[in-house]
Each structure stands twice: as structure tokens, then as C-alpha cells.
């Protein structure tokens, strides 16, 4: 009996333990399933976010590639344009190697400067002297002419700039000095006071570096490099674009002086004429005043006469006085 009870008790305990184990396992399984579902949801959200990021990155990459392609295309166009401009500059440089086009370019620059500073009637371009010699421009200063030459020998300056060794520089400098001296001597022929020019001529240098090079060479160690002194001896004044600009402004101010003087003289003449006319008007006013005073005196006399006649005409009616004899007023 006791053995049976013990067996039943053991079976009951086993059943209870099994039930409890099953309950605990079920609870754990449910918790595990919940965690798995939560993990699935998180993983799904993460995959969605990654997919969106990939889509956005793909779109951005495509846009970046598109912009890069466009910029590369623009760079290609710019490179072609730069190559064309370089070719044109090369052609222009080759064209300017000839003295004719160089002279034409200097004349154009000179004419533009004259037009920007001076009035239209103050200068002439391509002025011809009596013997047919033609100068690039003249500035009219009163009854005098200032001749300006613009044909500077730039071909002689290029080897001086391109020289690398000292021997090349010395050789290029000698040729440059010789070319400038010859050009100064050529400009000297435009100084013609007998034809109305001032006793000097201007030699236009189409660049500040050329003007500076003349000054620098004069202060060098070479005693033969006195270009400026030689130009002064030949009555030739080298001018750069800046110095010529200042010079022309000074001339423009000088041209304004006679114009102001003419205006002042015209104003003075007009004031004198107005003063004379005002004097004549004062005379007429005085004459009119005299006439008015005489008229006023005559008016008073007539008024007194009329008063006496009124008294005489009314006297017989009132019976105060007899009529005057015939012929008596």
C-alpha cells in the first residue's frame, strides 16, 4: 500500500514537473518568437533604409556623373576656343612682324588716344607737308603744328627681349640702339618751323616697356646708349602712351584758354551793348518824364481856366456878377 502511494506520488510529481516544464518551454518559445518578430521588423526597416540610401546614392551618382560629363564637355569647348585664340594670336604675331602692319597698329592706337583726349578740330591724321612727306598725326596748337610719328621699330626690340645669354643681349642691344638712332633721325625730318610746326617732333612708343628701355639704356654702363640725349639733339621727344596722354591733356587745357577768353570777350561786348542800350532807355525815360511834367502843368493851367469859366458861366444864373464884355475871357 505504501509502495503504491509512493509510486502514485512519484508519477504525480513527474506529471507536475512535466507540465511546469512545458509551460516554461512554451513561455520561452513565445518570448523567442516575439524577439524573432521584432528582429524581423528591425531587419526589414534596416533593409528598407539601406535600399533608400542605395537609391539616393544611385541618383546622386548619376547626377554627379551627368554634371561631370557636362563640365568635361565645357572644358573641351573651352580648350578648343583657347586653341583657336592661340592660333589667331600666332597669326596676328606673324602678321605684325612686317613693318607695315606694325605701323598701322601704332597709328590706330595713336588715333584712338587723340580722339579720346582732344576735340575733333584740334588734330589731323596723315598730315602731308609741301614736299609730299606724310606724318602720322599733327596736333593743332593755335597756329602751330605738333607732328607725331607712330612707326616705332618693334622688330628691333624683340631680339633684346628674347636674348638668353650675355653675348646675345649685347648683340641685340647694339642692333636695337642702331635701329632707334636711325628712327630718331627719320622723325627729325618732321620738324619744319617754316611750315608751321613747333621746333620739335614727338616719337610715339606704343608701350611703356619701350619707353622704360630707352631710359634704362641711357643710365647703363654703355656710353653709346644715350638714346635720350641723341633724341634731344635731333629735337625729337620720345613719348609713351601715358606720357602722351598727360601731354595731350595739357594741350587740351591750353586749347580751352583761348575759348574761355573768347567767351569772356563776348560776354564783355554783350554787357557793353546792354549798358549802351540801357543808357538810351534812360534818356528816353527822362524825355518822357519831361513831357509828362509839361503835360501835367498844361493840365493844371487848363483846369484853372475851366474853373474860372465855370464861375463866370454860373454867375448870371445866381445873379452875383454881370456877364463880362465881349472878347474878355
Secondary structure, DSSP 8 states (H G I E B T S, - for coil): -HHHHHHHHHHHHHHHHHHHHHHHHHHHHHHHHHHHHHHHHHHHHHHHHHHHHHHHHHHHHHHHHHHHHHHHHHHHHHHHHHHHHHHHHHHHHHHTTSHHHHHHHHHHHHHHHHHHHS-GGGEEEEEE-TTS-EEEEEEEETTEEEEEE----THHHHHHHH--SHHHHHHHHHHHHHHHHHHHHHHGGG--GGGTB-S-EEEEESSHHHHHHHHHHHTSS-TT--HHHHHHHTTEEEEEHHHHHHHHHHHHHHHHHHHHHHHHHHHHHHHHHHHHHHHHHHHHHHHHHHHHHHHHHHHHHHHHHHHHHHHHHHHHHHTSS----TT--
